[in-house]
């Protein structure tokens, strides 16, 4: 599959096979996240890998009882390290750049998972405080995305997309 196919063929997967994902695939996904662009190359994001069934269940509850989250073989909890970004960029770093860094890494990891034959879903809607408590995330580190990953047990239809004319503004908005 070429790069453009990977981008256009990726879907949000919410149904997973009960099949173990090898650690080397998890590592490859995270390694490709590291290659994402980041403000000043600070790479102000980190990831918690959740594989334990009980922990996955707790994260599923934090994701507002979305059953598919706990049924994934593992969940990547991508976190923004606000302190790391603020050391260089101050308030703008802690409020924005570290979130952007985490989002860029998330996209790289989603595309890598798809390329490797895995399914994944980007989740930004979750109880942040519960995730912090369950995973013992320190102050100054903010969970930004949950990425449940496993072998897909569905092939969703392509969603509709806006036309290029709807998103382009030349010279001014």
N, C-alpha and C positions, 0 to 999 in steps of 0.2 A: 504494500500500500504506500503510495507516495504521500508527501507531506500535505498537499492540498486535499487529498482524499481523507486523510486523518481528520483534518479540521471539519470538513463538510459532513463526514459520516458519523462523527461522535454524537452520542445522545445521552441524556440523563437516564441512567438505569436505576430502577427502583425494585427490581426483582432479581434475586441472585440464586445461582445453583449452590447446593450444599457441597462445595468442593474446596479443599484447602488451596490457598495461594502460597506458592513457594516464597521463602524469605528473600531470595535473590531478586524476585520481581518487585517486591516491596522496596527493596534497596534501590533498584534501578529507577523506580518512580520518583523516589525522594532525591536521588542524584540528579535527575533531570530538572527537578524543582530548583536545585541549587544553581542551575545555569540560567534561571530567569533573570531578566534585568532588574536592577534595584537602584534606588537613589544613592548616588555616590559609591555604588558597589558595596554598600555596608551590609547588605543581605540581612536586614533586621527582622527576619522571621525564623521561626523554629517549628518543629512538628512533634506532636505526641502520637505515637503509633499505639492504637488500642486493638488488641487481639483477643484478650480474655473475654469469654462469653458474658460473664457477670458485668464487667466494665462496659462492654458493648451495649448491654441492656440498659445500664444507667445513662449512657450517652443517648440511646434511643428515647428514653424518657425526657431527657433534656431537649431533644429535638421535637418536643410536643407530641410524644407518643407515636411518632412515625415508625411503624413496625419494621419497615424495610431497613432502617438504619441498623438495628441490632442483628438483623439477619445477614448483613454483609460479613465477609470473612475477616475484614479488618476495617478500621476507621482511622483516617488521618485527621487529626485536629491541628489545623494550621494556625499558628499564633503569631501575632505581631509583638516584637520586643520593642516597646515604646522607649525604654531607657537607651537602648543601643542606637536608635535613630536620633533621639533627642541630644545625645552627646555631640553630634555634629550639626544637627539642623534645628535644635531647640524645639519650640512648641510646634512648629510646622512639621517637624520630623515625627514627633510623638502623636500628633493629631491626624496626619495624612500619609506621610511617606512610608511609614512602616505598614500601614494598611494596604497601600498600593503594592509594596514589596510582597506582602503575603498573597495578595490577589494574583499577581503575576506568577508567583510560584505555584499557586493553585491551578492556574490554567495550564502551565507546563505539565503538572502532575496528572491532570485530567486527560490531556492529549497523550501522554506516555502510557497511561493505563489502557486507553483505547487501542493504541498501537500494539500493545502487548496482548491484546485479546481479552482484556478485562473490562468490566463495566463500572461506572462510577457516577456519582451525582454531587453537584456543588450545592451545599446547604449553608445559607447564611441566617436562616431563621431558627433560632434555638435560644434556650435559657442560658445566657452567658454565665451568670453566677453559679448555676448548677454545674455547668461544665468545669468552671474554675475549681469548685469544691471537690467534685469527683476526681479530677486529675491532679489536684494539688498544684495548680498553676500559681506561680508567685506574683506578687504585686508588680505592676509595670509590664506585665505580659498579658495580652488580650487575645482570647480565641476569636478568630475571624471567620474561618470556614470549617465545616465538617465535610469530609469526603469519605462516605462509605464506599468500599471497593470489594468486588468479588467477580466471579465468572458470571456473565449476564445470562439470565433465564428469560429474556424478552428481547425483542427487536422493535422498539417504538418507531412509528411513522415519523418522517421528517416534519418538524414543526414549520409553520409558516414563518417567513422572514420578511422584514420590511424591504422595499425595493431600494436600490442605491440612490434613486432620486429623493427618497424620503429622508435620507441621512446626510446627504452632502449639502453644504452651504459654501458657495464660492466667495472668497474674500471677506464677507461679513455674514453674520447669522441671518 
